Amino acid sequence: MGIVDTHLIYSPNHSFFEAFYWLPNENVDYDRFYIRTGAVETKDAHNAREYMENKVIPEFITWANQIISLPSNSPKFQEELHYARVFK
């Protein structure tokens, strides 16, 4: 698999971190990751940053690498490919 387009969206009223992998369809002719991140309260910023850097991003990279290494005819592509983490 070659380059995969990535959309990173910030939404203040959304979950902490959520990502989808979408195959081409009738409207978009390329594979893509769609990633949304949300906000946390200022008092939680330090802990949220550590959680993001030490857990969420490394797990996401592993998840994304597993997807892009799949053969194009993998049955996994018939499922919704979704990764999400919340901050508590």
N, CA, C and O atoms as a GROMACS GRO file, in nm:
protein
  352
    1MET      N    1   0.085  -0.118   0.000
    1MET     CA    2   0.000   0.000   0.000
    1MET      C    3   0.089   0.124   0.000
    1MET      O    4   0.193   0.126   0.066
    2GLY      N    5   0.048   0.223  -0.072
    2GLY     CA    6   0.125   0.346  -0.083
    2GLY      C    7   0.086   0.447   0.024
    2GLY      O    8   0.054   0.410   0.137
    3ILE      N    9   0.088   0.571  -0.012
    3ILE     CA   10   0.054   0.679   0.078
    3ILE      C   11  -0.096   0.676   0.105
    3ILE      O   12  -0.176   0.654   0.014
    4VAL      N   13  -0.132   0.699   0.230
    4VAL     CA   14  -0.272   0.705   0.270
    4VAL      C   15  -0.303   0.847   0.313
    4VAL      O   16  -0.234   0.903   0.399
    5ASP      N   17  -0.405   0.905   0.255
    5ASP     CA   18  -0.447   1.040   0.291
    5ASP      C   19  -0.495   1.040   0.436
    5ASP      O   20  -0.557   0.944   0.481
    6THR      N   21  -0.468   1.148   0.508
    6THR     CA   22  -0.508   1.158   0.648
    6THR      C   23  -0.574   1.292   0.674
    6THR      O   24  -0.521   1.397   0.638
    7HIS      N   25  -0.690   1.287   0.736
    7HIS     CA   26  -0.763   1.407   0.776
    7HIS      C   27  -0.761   1.412   0.928
    7HIS      O   28  -0.807   1.318   0.993
    8LEU      N   29  -0.709   1.520   0.986
    8LEU     CA   30  -0.708   1.539   1.130
    8LEU      C   31  -0.802   1.655   1.162
    8LEU      O   32  -0.781   1.768   1.118
    9ILE      N   33  -0.904   1.624   1.239
    9ILE     CA   34  -1.009   1.721   1.270
    9ILE      C   35  -1.012   1.746   1.420
    9ILE      O   36  -1.013   1.651   1.499
   10TYR      N   37  -1.013   1.872   1.461
   10TYR     CA   38  -1.028   1.908   1.600
   10TYR      C   39  -1.173   1.945   1.624
   10TYR      O   40  -1.230   2.025   1.549
   11SER      N   41  -1.234   1.888   1.726
   11SER     CA   42  -1.371   1.919   1.760
   11SER      C   43  -1.380   1.935   1.911
   11SER      O   44  -1.367   1.837   1.984
   12PRO      N   45  -1.403   2.055   1.959
   12PRO     CA   46  -1.404   2.077   2.104
   12PRO      C   47  -1.513   1.999   2.177
   12PRO      O   48  -1.503   1.978   2.298
   13ASN      N   49  -1.615   1.957   2.107
   13ASN     CA   50  -1.725   1.884   2.170
   13ASN      C   51  -1.724   1.737   2.134
   13ASN      O   52  -1.829   1.673   2.129
   14HIS      N   53  -1.607   1.684   2.108
   14HIS     CA   54  -1.598   1.546   2.062
   14HIS      C   55  -1.513   1.462   2.157
   14HIS      O   56  -1.451   1.514   2.250
   15SER      N   57  -1.511   1.333   2.131
   15SER     CA   58  -1.433   1.243   2.216
   15SER      C   59  -1.284   1.278   2.210
   15SER      O   60  -1.240   1.355   2.125
   16PHE      N   61  -1.210   1.220   2.300
   16PHE     CA   62  -1.067   1.250   2.315
   16PHE      C   63  -0.988   1.216   2.189
   16PHE      O   64  -0.913   1.301   2.139
   17PHE      N   65  -1.002   1.094   2.136
   17PHE     CA   66  -0.930   1.054   2.016
   17PHE      C   67  -1.010   0.944   1.947
   17PHE      O   68  -1.047   0.844   2.009
   18GLU      N   69  -1.034   0.963   1.819
   18GLU     CA   70  -1.111   0.865   1.742
   18GLU      C   71  -1.059   0.865   1.599
   18GLU      O   72  -1.035   0.970   1.540
   19ALA      N   73  -1.041   0.746   1.544
   19ALA     CA   74  -0.989   0.734   1.408
   19ALA      C   75  -1.066   0.627   1.331
   19ALA      O   76  -1.106   0.525   1.387
   20PHE      N   77  -1.085   0.654   1.204
   20PHE     CA   78  -1.148   0.559   1.112
   20PHE      C   79  -1.055   0.539   0.994
   20PHE      O   80  -0.979   0.629   0.958
   21TYR      N   81  -1.061   0.422   0.936
   21TYR     CA   82  -0.993   0.397   0.810
   21TYR      C   83  -1.100   0.369   0.707
   21TYR      O   84  -1.182   0.278   0.725
   22TRP      N   85  -1.101   0.446   0.601
   22TRP     CA   86  -1.202   0.431   0.498
   22TRP      C   87  -1.138   0.397   0.364
   22TRP      O   88  -1.039   0.457   0.324
   23LEU      N   89  -1.196   0.300   0.298
   23LEU     CA   90  -1.155   0.263   0.164
   23LEU      C   91  -1.215   0.360   0.062
   23LEU      O   92  -1.306   0.436   0.096
   24PRO      N   93  -1.165   0.359  -0.060
   24PRO     CA   94  -1.228   0.442  -0.164
   24PRO      C   95  -1.375   0.403  -0.179
   24PRO      O   96  -1.415   0.289  -0.154
   25ASN      N   97  -1.454   0.501  -0.221
   25ASN     CA   98  -1.596   0.475  -0.249
   25ASN      C   99  -1.638   0.558  -0.370
   25ASN      O  100  -1.553   0.615  -0.439
   26GLU      N  101  -1.766   0.566  -0.395
   26GLU     CA  102  -1.812   0.638  -0.514
   26GLU      C  103  -1.787   0.788  -0.508
   26GLU      O  104  -1.789   0.855  -0.611
   27ASN      N  105  -1.762   0.842  -0.389
   27ASN     CA  106  -1.738   0.985  -0.374
   27ASN      C  107  -1.590   1.023  -0.360
   27ASN      O  108  -1.551   1.134  -0.395
   28VAL      N  109  -1.510   0.931  -0.309
   28VAL     CA  110  -1.368   0.957  -0.284
   28VAL      C  111  -1.289   0.839  -0.337
   28VAL      O  112  -1.316   0.725  -0.299
   29ASP      N  113  -1.193   0.864  -0.423
   29ASP     CA  114  -1.124   0.754  -0.491
   29ASP      C  115  -0.990   0.716  -0.429
   29ASP      O  116  -0.901   0.667  -0.499
   30TYR      N  117  -0.975   0.738  -0.298
   30TYR     CA  118  -0.850   0.702  -0.232
   30TYR      C  119  -0.878   0.655  -0.089
   30TYR      O  120  -0.979   0.691  -0.029
   31ASP      N  121  -0.785   0.574  -0.035
   31ASP     CA  122  -0.792   0.530   0.104
   31ASP      C  123  -0.762   0.650   0.193
   31ASP      O  124  -0.691   0.742   0.153
   32ARG      N  125  -0.816   0.647   0.316
   32ARG     CA  126  -0.786   0.759   0.405
   32ARG      C  127  -0.812   0.724   0.551
   32ARG      O  128  -0.896   0.640   0.584
   33PHE      N  129  -0.737   0.790   0.637
   33PHE     CA  130  -0.763   0.790   0.780
   33PHE      C  131  -0.837   0.919   0.811
   33PHE      O  132  -0.801   1.026   0.761
   34TYR      N  133  -0.938   0.909   0.893
   34TYR     CA  134  -1.013   1.025   0.939
   34TYR      C  135  -0.998   1.025   1.091
   34TYR      O  136  -1.048   0.935   1.159
   35ILE      N  137  -0.931   1.126   1.144
   35ILE     CA  138  -0.898   1.131   1.286
   35ILE      C  139  -0.962   1.255   1.348
   35ILE      O  140  -0.948   1.366   1.297
   36ARG      N  141  -1.032   1.233   1.459
   36ARG     CA  142  -1.092   1.345   1.533
   36ARG      C  143  -1.035   1.346   1.674
   36ARG      O  144  -1.020   1.241   1.738
   37THR      N  145  -1.003   1.464   1.720
   37THR     CA  146  -0.959   1.480   1.858
   37THR      C  147  -1.046   1.583   1.926
   37THR      O  148  -1.102   1.672   1.862
   38GLY      N  149  -1.057   1.570   2.055
   38GLY     CA  150  -1.139   1.663   2.132
   38GLY      C  151  -1.055   1.741   2.233
   38GLY      O  152  -0.932   1.737   2.229
   39ALA      N  153  -1.123   1.809   2.320
   39ALA     CA  154  -1.057   1.894   2.419
   39ALA      C  155  -1.077   1.834   2.559
   39ALA      O  156  -1.169   1.756   2.583
   40VAL      N  157  -0.989   1.874   2.648
   40VAL     CA  158  -1.004   1.839   2.788
   40VAL      C  159  -1.000   1.970   2.868
   40VAL      O  160  -0.958   2.074   2.818
   41GLU      N  161  -1.042   1.960   2.992
   41GLU     CA  162  -1.036   2.078   3.078
   41GLU      C  163  -0.890   2.112   3.108
   41GLU      O  164  -0.804   2.024   3.110
   42THR      N  165  -0.863   2.238   3.129
   42THR     CA  166  -0.728   2.285   3.155
   42THR      C  167  -0.663   2.209   3.270
   42THR      O  168  -0.544   2.177   3.263
   43LYS      N  169  -0.737   2.181   3.372
   43LYS     CA  170  -0.682   2.111   3.488
   43LYS      C  171  -0.636   1.970   3.453
   43LYS      O  172  -0.555   1.912   3.526
   44ASP      N  173  -0.686   1.913   3.345
   44ASP     CA  174  -0.651   1.777   3.303
   44ASP      C  175  -0.548   1.773   3.191
   44ASP      O  176  -0.507   1.666   3.147
   45ALA      N  177  -0.505   1.890   3.145
   45ALA     CA  178  -0.420   1.897   3.025
   45ALA      C  179  -0.291   1.818   3.039
   45ALA      O  180  -0.254   1.745   2.946
   46HIS      N  181  -0.221   1.829   3.149
   46HIS     CA  182  -0.094   1.760   3.165
   46HIS      C  183  -0.113   1.608   3.159
   46HIS      O  184  -0.041   1.539   3.085
   47ASN      N  185  -0.208   1.556   3.235
   47ASN     CA  186  -0.233   1.411   3.234
   47ASN      C  187  -0.284   1.364   3.098
   47ASN      O  188  -0.248   1.255   3.052
   48ALA      N  189  -0.367   1.443   3.035
   48ALA     CA  190  -0.419   1.406   2.902
   48ALA      C  191  -0.306   1.401   2.800
   48ALA      O  192  -0.303   1.311   2.716
   49ARG      N  193  -0.214   1.496   2.806
   49ARG     CA  194  -0.100   1.498   2.714
   49ARG      C  195  -0.013   1.374   2.734
   49ARG      O  196   0.028   1.311   2.636
   50GLU      N  197   0.015   1.340   2.859
   50GLU     CA  198   0.095   1.220   2.886
   50GLU      C  199   0.025   1.094   2.836
   50GLU      O  200   0.089   1.007   2.777
   51TYR      N  201  -0.104   1.085   2.858
   51TYR     CA  202  -0.182   0.970   2.810
   51TYR      C  203  -0.178   0.963   2.657
   51TYR      O  204  -0.160   0.855   2.600
   52MET      N  205  -0.194   1.077   2.594
   52MET     CA  206  -0.190   1.082   2.447
   52MET      C  207  -0.054   1.038   2.395
   52MET      O  208  -0.045   0.956   2.304
   53GLU      N  209   0.052   1.094   2.450
   53GLU     CA  210   0.187   1.066   2.402
   53GLU      C  211   0.232   0.923   2.433
   53GLU      O  212   0.298   0.859   2.350
   54ASN      N  213   0.199   0.872   2.550
   54ASN     CA  214   0.252   0.743   2.596
   54ASN      C  215   0.164   0.623   2.565
   54ASN      O  216   0.213   0.510   2.563
   55LYS      N  217   0.037   0.645   2.541
   55LYS     CA  218  -0.053   0.532   2.518
   55LYS      C  219  -0.130   0.544   2.386
   55LYS      O  220  -0.122   0.456   2.301
   56VAL      N  221  -0.203   0.653   2.369
   56VAL     CA  222  -0.294   0.666   2.255
   56VAL      C  223  -0.219   0.667   2.122
   56VAL      O  224  -0.251   0.588   2.033
   57ILE      N  225  -0.120   0.753   2.107
   57ILE     CA  226  -0.048   0.763   1.980
   57ILE      C  227   0.026   0.633   1.947
   57ILE      O  228   0.016   0.586   1.834
   58PRO      N  229   0.102   0.574   2.041
   58PRO     CA  230   0.167   0.446   2.007
   58PRO      C  231   0.067   0.336   1.968
   58PRO      O  232   0.093   0.261   1.874
   59GLU      N  233  -0.044   0.326   2.039
   59GLU     CA  234  -0.146   0.227   2.003
   59GLU      C  235  -0.206   0.256   1.866
   59GLU      O  236  -0.229   0.165   1.787
   60PHE      N  237  -0.232   0.384   1.839
   60PHE     CA  238  -0.288   0.421   1.709
   60PHE      C  239  -0.191   0.384   1.597
   60PHE      O  240  -0.232   0.331   1.494
   61ILE      N  241  -0.064   0.412   1.615
   61ILE     CA  242   0.036   0.380   1.512
   61ILE      C  243   0.038   0.230   1.486
   61ILE      O  244   0.044   0.188   1.370
   62THR      N  245   0.033   0.150   1.590
   62THR     CA  246   0.028   0.004   1.574
   62THR      C  247  -0.097  -0.036   1.497
   62THR      O  248  -0.089  -0.114   1.402
   63TRP      N  249  -0.211   0.017   1.535
   63TRP     CA  250  -0.338  -0.012   1.469
   63TRP      C  251  -0.332   0.027   1.321
   63TRP      O  252  -0.370  -0.050   1.233
   64ALA      N  253  -0.284   0.148   1.294
   64ALA     CA  254  -0.277   0.198   1.156
   64ALA      C  255  -0.181   0.112   1.072
   64ALA      O  256  -0.212   0.080   0.958
   65ASN      N  257  -0.067   0.077   1.128
   65ASN     CA  258   0.029  -0.006   1.054
   65ASN      C  259  -0.028  -0.144   1.024
   65ASN      O  260  -0.001  -0.200   0.917
   66GLN      N  261  -0.105  -0.199   1.116
   66GLN     CA  262  -0.170  -0.329   1.090
   66GLN      C  263  -0.266  -0.318   0.972
   66GLN      O  264  -0.271  -0.407   0.888
   67ILE      N  265  -0.340  -0.210   0.966
   67ILE     CA  266  -0.436  -0.192   0.857
   67ILE      C  267  -0.365  -0.176   0.724
   67ILE      O  268  -0.400  -0.243   0.626
   68ILE      N  269  -0.266  -0.088   0.718
   68ILE     CA  270  -0.204  -0.063   0.588
   68ILE      C  271  -0.117  -0.179   0.541
   68ILE      O  272  -0.075  -0.183   0.425
   69SER      N  273  -0.089  -0.273   0.630
   69SER     CA  274  -0.013  -0.391   0.588
   69SER      C  275  -0.102  -0.506   0.542
   69SER      O  276  -0.053  -0.608   0.496
   70LEU      N  277  -0.233  -0.490   0.555
   70LEU     CA  278  -0.326  -0.595   0.511
   70LEU      C  279  -0.327  -0.606   0.359
   70LEU      O  280  -0.310  -0.506   0.289
   71PRO      N  281  -0.347  -0.726   0.308
   71PRO     CA  282  -0.365  -0.738   0.163
   71PRO      C  283  -0.496  -0.672   0.122
   71PRO      O  284  -0.591  -0.666   0.201
   72SER      N  285  -0.502  -0.624   0.000
   72SER     CA  286  -0.621  -0.548  -0.045
   72SER      C  287  -0.749  -0.631  -0.044
   72SER      O  288  -0.858  -0.574  -0.043
   73ASN      N  289  -0.738  -0.764  -0.042
   73ASN     CA  290  -0.859  -0.848  -0.041
   73ASN      C  291  -0.889  -0.902   0.100
   73ASN      O  292  -0.965  -0.998   0.114
   74SER      N  293  -0.832  -0.841   0.202
   74SER     CA  294  -0.854  -0.887   0.339
   74SER      C  295  -1.001  -0.872   0.379
   74SER      O  296  -1.061  -0.768   0.352
   75PRO      N  297  -1.058  -0.974   0.442
   75PRO     CA  298  -1.196  -0.963   0.491
   75PRO      C  299  -1.211  -0.857   0.599
   75PRO      O  300  -1.322  -0.812   0.626
   76LYS      N  301  -1.101  -0.816   0.660
   76LYS     CA  302  -1.104  -0.711   0.761
   76LYS      C  303  -1.164  -0.581   0.704
   76LYS      O  304  -1.224  -0.503   0.777
   77PHE      N  305  -1.146  -0.559   0.573
   77PHE     CA  306  -1.197  -0.437   0.511
   77PHE      C  307  -1.350  -0.437   0.498
   77PHE      O  308  -1.409  -0.336   0.460
   78GLN      N  309  -1.413  -0.548   0.528
   78GLN     CA  310  -1.559  -0.555   0.527
   78GLN      C  311  -1.617  -0.503   0.659
   78GLN      O  312  -1.737  -0.478   0.670
   79GLU      N  313  -1.531  -0.487   0.759
   79GLU     CA  314  -1.571  -0.436   0.890
   79GLU      C  315  -1.548  -0.286   0.897
   79GLU      O  316  -1.474  -0.229   0.816
   80GLU      N  317  -1.612  -0.221   0.996
   80GLU     CA  318  -1.578  -0.082   1.022
   80GLU      C  319  -1.444  -0.080   1.095
   80GLU      O  320  -1.428  -0.144   1.199
   81LEU      N  321  -1.349  -0.010   1.041
   81LEU     CA  322  -1.215  -0.001   1.099
   81LEU      C  323  -1.210   0.127   1.183
   81LEU      O  324  -1.202   0.238   1.129
   82HIS      N  325  -1.216   0.111   1.313
   82HIS     CA  326  -1.235   0.221   1.404
   82HIS      C  327  -1.147   0.202   1.527
   82HIS      O  328  -1.139   0.092   1.582
   83TYR      N  329  -1.080   0.308   1.569
   83TYR     CA  330  -0.997   0.309   1.690
   83TYR      C  331  -1.039   0.429   1.770
   83TYR      O  332  -1.049   0.540   1.716
   84ALA      N  333  -1.064   0.411   1.900
   84ALA     CA  334  -1.105   0.523   1.984
   84ALA      C  335  -1.052   0.506   2.125
   84ALA      O  336  -1.043   0.395   2.176
   85ARG      N  337  -1.019   0.617   2.187
   85ARG     CA  338  -0.978   0.620   2.327
   85ARG      C  339  -1.042   0.741   2.393
   85ARG      O  340  -1.053   0.848   2.334
   86VAL      N  341  -1.083   0.721   2.517
   86VAL     CA  342  -1.139   0.831   2.595
   86VAL      C  343  -1.040   0.866   2.705
   86VAL      O  344  -0.956   0.784   2.742
   87PHE      N  345  -1.049   0.985   2.754
   87PHE     CA  346  -0.967   1.029   2.867
   87PHE      C  347  -1.059   1.045   2.984
   87PHE      O  348  -1.160   1.117   2.977
   88LYS      N  349  -1.026   0.979   3.094
   88LYS     CA  350  -1.112   0.986   3.214
   88LYS      C  351  -1.040   1.057   3.326
   88LYS      O  352  -1.095   1.072   3.434
   0.00000   0.00000   0.00000
